[in-house]
Amino acid sequence: MAKVVAAQNRLFKNIFVCKKCGGKIRTEARKILVGKVKCRKCGSRAFRPKRKK
């Protein structure tokens, strides 16, 4: 069971997707909420968490 938890954390924890271009970035949720992080591709500051299918 620990392997599943480790894989879930690696794939989804602290990964956010840009709402404009779809670029992915790994950072803390706190930085996203404050607005310190911008997208590498388009420069936007609008992110959402990566979806779990």
N, C-alpha and C positions, 0 to 999 in steps of 0.2 A: 504494500500500500504506500510505502514511503516513496517508491519510485514514481508513482502516479502524482503524488503531491509535488515532488521536485520538478517533474515535467510540466505540470500546470503552472508553477511559479515561473519557470524559465520562459514559457510561451506567452503568458498573459500578465504577469506582475510587472507593473511600472512601464508598460508599453502603451503608447498613445498614437492615434492616427490623425493626421491633419484632415480637417473637414473640407478643405478646398481641393487639395491635390492628391490626398491619399498616402502621403509619405509617412513612414513610421519612425518614431523616436522613442528611446528608452530614457525615462527620467522619473523623478519623484512626483507624485500627485500634487504635493504642496507647491512645487514650482509651477505646475500647470495652472493651478487655481490663482496664484498670485500674478501670473502673466509674464514670468521671467524667460520662458522658453519660446523660441520662434522656430518655424519650420525651416529646414535646410534648403528645401526646393523653392518654395514660393514666399517665404517670409511671414506667413500668417501666424497668428497666435491662437487660432481656434482649433482645439483638439477634442477628441473623444477617446474613451478607452477602447482597446481592441476587443472585438466581439468574440464570444465563445460560441462556436457552432454546435 
